[in-house]
Amino acid sequence: MPIILAIETSSELASCALLNSADGADTPVLTRVLTRESSGVRTHSQSVLPMVQELLRDAGIALADCDAIAFGAGPGSFTGVRTACGVAQGLAFGARKPVLPLVTLEAMAEACRARTGAADVLAVLDARMGEVYWAQYRWTGAWQAVREPALSAPGAVAPEMVDGLAACGNGFAAYPEAFADAPFAAGAHGDILPHAREFAVLGVAALAAGRAVPADEAQPLYLRNKVAYTSAERQAINAAKADAR
């Protein structure tokens, strides 16, 4: 089992996680994941590095001991996905580690499966401006996309209706009237957000499947066009690079 550091800042919740193989092969995977989280989108760029440092310190390992750095590549907040990508790149450059760009909606599906046991999951994330990001996944030992990540109005969300379909994500809480008559929205788990915990878990299979990339090739997943880095994001990226040296 590899050691995976994960970073997620695509929503109002920023989180970091560390999957540490040193905790023993007989221990369930989720219990081997250390996590830290912080809410408030305006503080993500300032909170991520201290959380990473705390995780590594508590685990008694160095960044150089990690096998890869996973991050929530999107879709999600423009500022958030760029922050996560930039920090992951900065840490990976300094430590000479590969990067795992992972999809936020797939991580939400993993969280929903862990909670409900569902093998078919619809993940809907609030995209603001009256829209949502959404995708549908099926678990067959690994996640397969039934509906690829898309950006649409809430009323245009159209999953493949299958028995046992579970729905999750804050998109349901953000637009309750739009989903009021949707049969797939009944019992939706509206509190599930992308979290680094799931990225650390999914990162194991992604690393084994050869999906890691060099730091300079890591890219966010955008479903909207966007502008350049903000000054706060540049500060976070530069701090990550300096911290990794």
N, C-alpha and C positions, 0 to 999 in steps of 0.2 A: 504494500500500500504506500503510495507516494505521499509526500508532504505538500499540501496545496494551500497557498495563501489566496484568499478571495476578497474582492472589493466590490461594493455595490452602492451606487449613489444616484440611481435613475429616478427615484421618486422622493417623496418628502422624508423618507426614512433612509438614512445612511447606515451601512453596516459593513463590518469586516469579519472574516472568519478564518480559522486555521484548522485544517484537518491534519492531525499529527499521527502518523503511523506508529510512532514510538509508544503509543498508549496500549498496544497489544492487538494482535490479529483476532483474538477471540472476543474483543469488545465490539458491540454494534457500531456501525459507522457513525451514526448521528451522535452517539455519546462521545465520540472522539473529536468532535468539532467544538472548538472554543469560539465564542462569538462576542462581539461588542457592537453596539448600535447607538445612534444619535439621531434625534428628529429635528427638523427645521432645515429647509433647503438652503437658507442663507449661510448656514454654518458648515456645509459639507466639505468645502475646500480646506477649512481649518481643522475639522474633526478627524479626517481620515487617517492622516499620518500618526497622530497620537494613539489612535486605536490600534493601528498596525504595530507600533512599538510596544504597546502594552501586551498585545497578544503574544508577540515573540518573546518578550520578557517572561510572561507567565508560563509559557511552554518551555522556557529554558533553552531556546534555540536561536540561531542567527538567521538572517534573511538568506544567507548563502546555503543554509541547510534545506531550504525549500526546493522542490523539484519544478514548480511552475507557479505562476501568478495568474489567477483567473479574475475576470472582471465582468460586470454587467454591461454588455456592449450596446444594449438597447433592444427594442425601442423604449423611449422614456424621455424625461426632461433633457433638452439639449445641453444645458449647463451640466446636469448630472452625469450624463453618459460621457461627455468630454472630460469631466473631472476624473471619473473612474479610469477612463482610458489613459489619460495623461499621467496619473499617479502610478498606474500599473506599468506603463512604459518607463517612467523614471526609475522606479525600483528595479525593474527587470534589466535596464541598461547597466546600472551600477553593479548588480549582482550577477550579470551574465546569465540570466534565466529566461526561459521561453514564456510566452504569454498565451493565455487561453481566453479569447473573446467569446462569451457565452450569451445566449438570448434571454432577456429578462422574462419573457412570457413562458418560456420552457421551465425556468426556475419556479415560477408561480405554479405551473402544472405539477412540478415535483412536490412542492409544499402541499398542494391540494391532495395529491395521491397519498402522501404521508399521513394526512389527517383523516381522509375518508376511505382510502383503499381503492379509489376509482381508477380504472385503467383508461377511461376516456374523459378528457378534461378540456373545458373551454376557459381560457384565461383572458380577462378583459381589464385593461389598465387605463385609467383616466389620462387622456392626452391634453386636457384643457381645451379651451376654445370650442366647446361643444362637440368634441370628438373623442374617440377611444382608440387605443391600440388593442388588437385582439388576434388570437390564434387558437386553433384547436389541435390537441395532441392525443396520441394513443400510445399507451405503454405496452411494449411487446418484449420486455427485457431491456429495452432502450426506448427513448422517446422518438416517435415518428410524427411528423407534421401532417395532419389531415387537412387543415387549412393554414396556409403560410401566414406569418405576421402581416397584418394589414392595418391601415388607418382609415377610419370611416366615422360617419355619424352613428350614434348608438343604435338608431333604428335600422341601420344597414348591417348590423352584426347577424350573420346567417350561418350558424354551425350546421354540420351534418348531424341530424338527429339520430342518435343511437341509444339503445337501452343502457341505463346506468351512467349517462353523461352527467358529470359534475361541473359546476360553474364556479369561478372564483375571480376575485379582483375588485379593486376599489372603483372600477368603472360602474359597477352595479349600484354602489352607494352614491356615486356622484350624479347619476342620471336615473333615479328610481322611476320617474314617470315614463321615460322612454322604454324601460324594460318591463313595465307593469304587466303587460299582456303577453310577454314572451314566455312560452312554456319552459324554455331552458333556464330561465332566470329564477324559477321557483327554488328556494332554499340555497341560493348562491352564497358563497362564503366571501362576503364583501370586505372582510378585514385582511385578506391575504395580499401582501405586497411582495415585490422582489426582495430577496434577502440573501446576503452573502453565504449564509449557512448552506443553502441549496446549491449555490455555485461551487462551493468547496466539494460537495458530494458529487455533483455532475462533472466536476473537473477531473475526477479520477478516470472515468470512462473516456472523456474527451482527450485526455493525455494519452491513454492507451491506444486510442483510435488514430493518433497522429494529427490531431487538430491544433496542436500548439504551433505558434508562429513566432518569429523573431520580434523583438520589441518594436522595431521600426515599421513592421508590417501590420501591427494591430490597428484596427479601425472600428469606430463606433458604427452601429446599425441605425441609420437615419431613415425615417419614413416621411420626413419633411426636410426642406432645405433650411440651412442655417448659416449664421455669420461666424466670424472668427472668435478665437478664445477671448474671454474677458480677462481683466488684469488679475482678478482673484484666482482664476483657473491657471494662469501662467505662473503665479506665485506658488500654487500647490504643486505644479509639475516641476518647477525648479527646485523646490524644497525636497521633493521625492528623489530627484537625481542627486542632490547634495547629500541626502541622508543615506543613500545606497553606496556612496563611495567609500 
